[in-house]
Amino acid sequence: MDQKRKEQYIEKKQDPSLKLFVVLSKAYRSVFDQVAKDIKSHGLNTTDFAVMELLYHKGEQPLQKIGDRILLASGSITYVVDKLEKKELVKRIPCPNDRRITYASITEKGETLLNDIFPAHWRQIEAIMDGLDEQEKLQTIQLLKQLGVYADDLERN
């Protein structure tokens, strides 16, 4: 690498936008890995847990909408719901008015599992986030929302 390119590289490496992207990516990975480890200790993966958590908090959902809510492809939703259904944690419910629509609903067994998991899971997330005080958490939430909305708007324009 010639000297001029090396200087440009070093200058770009110090660019706050690039640095923010790298730091944000590394922080997300660290937090996600800790949360995934906690969820796995309960016999689920993060996708299974996300589907169950959605159904637990929002009630039955059309299969087509689950993917939109947890950012998963429709084929993957079918696979995840199949797995959870075999474990009797969720069930499919056909729509009485439209045969094209099938709902997923959490079962009593699934609710019991999440009721058992949530207290420890919540404590784990709190422990992970203890790296920031309450004010820093609120500030980070506001800044990340602002960044996310801006990035979404770029996609639309």
Rosetta blueprint (number, residue, H / E / L):
1 M L
2 D L
3 Q H
4 K H
5 R H
6 K H
7 E H
8 Q H
9 Y H
10 I H
11 E H
12 K H
13 K H
14 Q L
15 D L
16 P H
17 S H
18 L H
19 K H
20 L H
21 F H
22 V H
23 V H
24 L H
25 S H
26 K H
27 A H
28 Y H
29 R H
30 S H
31 V H
32 F H
33 D H
34 Q H
35 V H
36 A H
37 K H
38 D H
39 I H
40 K H
41 S L
42 H L
43 G L
44 L L
45 N L
46 T H
47 T H
48 D H
49 F H
50 A H
51 V H
52 M H
53 E H
54 L H
55 L H
56 Y H
57 H H
58 K H
59 G L
60 E L
61 Q E
62 P E
63 L H
64 Q H
65 K H
66 I H
67 G H
68 D H
69 R H
70 I H
71 L L
72 L L
73 A L
74 S H
75 G H
76 S H
77 I H
78 T H
79 Y H
80 V H
81 V H
82 D H
83 K H
84 L H
85 E H
86 K H
87 K L
88 E L
89 L L
90 V E
91 K E
92 R E
93 I E
94 P E
95 C L
96 P L
97 N L
98 D L
99 R L
100 R L
101 I L
102 T E
103 Y E
104 A E
105 S E
106 I E
107 T L
108 E H
109 K H
110 G H
111 E H
112 T H
113 L H
114 L H
115 N H
116 D H
117 I H
118 F H
119 P H
120 A H
121 H H
122 W H
123 R H
124 Q H
125 I H
126 E H
127 A H
128 I H
129 M H
130 D L
131 G L
132 L L
133 D L
134 E H
135 Q H
136 E H
137 K H
138 L H
139 Q H
140 T H
141 I H
142 Q H
143 L H
144 L H
145 K H
146 Q H
147 L H
148 G H
149 V H
150 Y H
151 A H
152 D H
153 D H
154 L H
155 E H
156 R H
157 N L
